[in-house]
Every structure is written in structure tokens, then in C-alpha cells.
């Protein structure tokens, strides 16, 4: 299963989306040719809306890839800063070049390293945290990201339905069983977490949006 939404509905939604600038379109083509995972077009639009709704000024992103989503976020901010963590050196190099081309180097900082090592070293609190790294590792990052999220802030987790495999064993590929089990555990934990109020949206490859409560819910 490659789509979690009816293909005709997905195509219709994508046809409605505003056209992106030339650099973003070039990055989309690069990602498709080189099999680099970037956010789906309708998810990119959701990220823009969430950024604007919350008047976001500070973003922490886990998983940079080529810098596509970092640029989507930053273009939607009136003013602010985004910090992105990426493990792969080749992706960091590509992302920094793309960010420089976009004239966003002063607003986006890309840190190379393992997220579980980098996250505890970061100072300050963020309005929004975006998890878009290795799907089987989300639980490892969660504790640090919740701590670094401001009360009233938003955690967005991408790819949580993982081609439908998270939702049903019918779609699970044998070699993906471990990742699927970890993602199910992650979503269950998110939904029950006392500091978070979470909704799961069946768009793109599945997106979880979690609001950090200003006071703990009993």
C-alpha cells in the first residue's frame, strides 16, 4: 500500500495547492530522482498553515534531508529562526547549499549529528517541533523534544501511518515489522501523554499534531 488516501482525492487536493517557487520545485524533482524523502505537497501546505496560525518564531526540526521542509517553515514565518538536526553529512552539505541559494542562511541553522546526542545540548524553548527523521527512532527523541517545546507549543510528527502499515497488519512488509511496532508504540504514547493533546491526520503519509498543554491534564 503506497497511498493512505484515495488517489483521486489526493490528486485533487494537490491540484488545488499554490505553485511553489523555482528552487522548491527543483528540490522536489531532485528528491524524486534521487529517492530522498521530503514532505508530501499537502503536508508542506499544512506546515505553512500551522506556522502562520501559531505566529511561530522558533522551530526545531529533527531530520533535515535536503532542507526542503526547513525552507517551507521559514518562508511561512514572518520573523524567526529554525534549527535543524541531520545525521548524514552529505545531506547536511546539500541542505546548506539549498538554504544559501534561498537566501535563508541567517534564519536556518543546520546541525550535523545524531539527534539523541544533539537534542539535550540545545538551549531555549521552541514554539514548534517537527519530527521527520528515522521513523523507528521517534520514541528516543520524544522526551527531549517535549522538554524543549514551550507550553502552548506544537509537536508535528510526519510519516506516522507509514504507507498504511501502522494502521493494519494487512499492509505490513516483513522487513518493516520492527519500525511499524515502534511507530504504533509512539502513537499510543502520544495519545496518552498527560502533557499533550494529539490528533492524527490521514494526509501525506500520516501526520500527528500534538499540542503541549499549558497545564497538565489530570
C-alpha positions in Angstrom: 0.0 0.0 0.0 1.6 3.3 -1.1 -1.3 5.7 -0.5 -3.3 6.1 2.7 -5.8 8.4 0.9 -7.8 7.6 -2.2 -5.6 8.6 -5.1 -8.2 10.7 -6.8 -8.8 12.7 -3.6 -5.1 13.2 -3.1 -4.6 14.3 -6.7 -7.5 16.7 -6.4 -6.0 18.3 -3.2 -2.6 18.6 -4.8 -4.0 20.3 -7.9 -5.5 23.0 -5.6 -2.2 23.9 -4.0 -0.5 27.1 -4.9 2.5 26.8 -7.2 5.9 26.8 -5.5 8.9 28.9 -6.4 11.5 27.5 -8.8 14.0 26.4 -6.2 11.4 24.4 -4.2 10.2 22.8 -7.5 13.8 21.9 -8.4 14.3 20.4 -4.9 11.1 18.3 -5.4 12.5 17.0 -8.7 15.8 16.2 -7.1 14.2 14.3 -4.3 12.1 12.2 -6.7 15.1 11.3 -8.9 17.4 10.5 -6.0 14.8 8.9 -3.7 15.3 11.5 -1.0 12.2 11.6 1.4 10.7 15.0 1.7 7.3 16.0 3.0 4.3 15.4 0.6 2.9 18.6 -1.1 -0.3 18.6 1.0 1.8 18.2 4.2 4.0 21.1 3.2 0.9 23.2 2.9 -0.2 22.1 6.4 3.2 23.1 7.8 2.7 26.5 6.4 -0.7 26.9 7.9 0.4 25.6 11.3 3.3 28.0 11.3 1.1 31.0 10.5 -1.7 30.1 12.9 0.7 29.9 15.8 2.6 33.0 14.7 5.7 30.7 15.1 9.0 32.4 15.8 11.2 29.4 16.8 11.2 25.9 15.2 13.2 22.8 16.0 13.4 20.2 13.2 14.7 16.7 13.6 15.6 15.4 10.1 16.8 18.0 7.5 17.4 15.9 4.4 17.9 18.5 1.6 16.4 21.4 3.6 13.0 21.3 1.9 10.7 21.4 4.9 13.1 23.8 6.7 12.6 26.2 3.9 8.8 25.7 3.9 8.6 26.6 7.5 11.0 29.5 7.3 9.2 31.1 4.3 5.9 30.9 6.4 7.4 32.7 9.4 7.2 36.5 9.4 10.3 36.5 11.5 12.1 33.8 13.4 14.8 31.1 13.5 14.8 27.4 12.7 17.3 24.8 14.0 17.5 21.5 12.1 19.4 18.4 13.0 20.6 15.9 10.4 22.8 12.8 10.8 24.1 12.4 7.3 27.0 14.6 6.2 26.0 14.5 2.5 22.5 15.7 3.3 23.8 18.5 5.6 26.0 19.8 2.7 23.1 19.7 0.2 20.8 21.4 2.7 23.2 24.2 3.5 23.7 24.8 -0.2 20.0 24.9 -0.9 19.4 27.2 2.1 22.1 29.5 0.9 20.6 29.7 -2.5 17.3 30.6 -1.0 18.9 33.4 1.0 17.8 31.8 4.3 21.2 31.1 5.9 20.6 33.7 8.6 17.3 32.1 9.6 18.2 28.4 9.4 20.9 26.6 11.3 21.7 23.0 10.3 23.5 20.9 12.9 25.1 17.7 11.9 24.9 14.8 14.4 22.7 12.1 16.0 19.5 13.8 17.2 19.6 11.9 20.5 23.1 13.4 21.2 22.3 16.9 19.9 18.9 17.5 21.4 20.0 17.6 25.1 22.6 20.2 24.2 20.2 22.7 22.8 19.3 25.8 24.8 16.0 27.6 24.9 12.4 26.6 24.1 10.7 26.3 20.8 7.2 27.2 19.5 7.1 24.2 17.2 9.0 20.9 16.9 8.9 18.9 13.7 9.9 15.2 13.8 10.8 13.9 10.4 13.7 11.6 10.9 14.1 7.8 11.1 10.6 6.5 11.8 11.7 3.8 14.2 13.5 6.3 16.4 10.7 8.8 17.3 10.3 7.5 20.8 14.0 8.2 21.5 13.6 11.8 20.6 10.2 12.4 22.3 11.3 13.1 25.9 13.8 15.8 24.8 11.5 17.4 22.3 8.6 17.7 24.8 11.0 19.3 27.3 12.2 21.8 24.6 8.6 22.7 23.5 7.0 25.7 25.0 3.7 25.3 26.8 1.1 26.0 24.1 3.6 24.8 21.5 3.0 22.2 18.8 4.8 19.0 18.0 4.3 17.7 14.4 5.3 14.1 13.7 5.4 13.1 10.0 5.0 9.7 8.3 3.2 8.2 11.3 0.9 6.0 9.3 3.8 4.7 7.2 2.1 3.7 3.9 -0.8 2.4 6.0 1.3 -0.2 7.7 0.9 1.4 11.1 -2.9 1.1 10.8 -3.2 -2.6 9.7 -1.1 -5.7 9.7 -2.6 -6.4 6.3 -0.2 -3.9 4.8 2.9 -4.7 6.8 6.0 -5.7 4.9 8.0 -8.3 6.8 11.3 -6.3 6.9 9.3 -3.3 8.3 7.7 -5.0 11.3 10.1 -3.5 13.9 9.6 0.0 12.6 5.8 -0.4 12.5 5.7 -1.8 16.0 7.8 1.2 17.2 5.6 3.7 15.4 2.4 2.1 17.0 4.0 2.4 20.4 4.9 6.0 19.7 1.4 7.0 18.6 -0.1 5.2 21.6 2.3 7.1 23.9 1.5 10.4 22.2 -2.3 9.9 22.6 -2.0 9.1 26.3 0.7 11.6 27.3 -0.5 13.9 30.1 1.3 16.9 28.6 -0.1 16.5 25.1 -3.4 16.7 23.2 -2.9 14.9 19.9 -4.8 14.4 16.6 -3.7 12.1 13.8 -4.4 13.3 10.3 -4.6 10.8 7.3 -2.8 13.1 4.8 0.5 12.5 3.1 2.0 9.5 4.9 0.1 10.4 8.1 0.7 13.4 10.4 0.3 13.6 14.1 -0.2 17.1 15.6 0.3 17.4 19.3 -0.5 20.5 21.4 1.6 20.9 24.6 -0.9 21.7 27.3 -0.2 24.8 29.3 -1.2 22.8 32.4 -1.1 19.1 32.9 -4.4 17.4 32.2 -5.5 15.1 35.0 
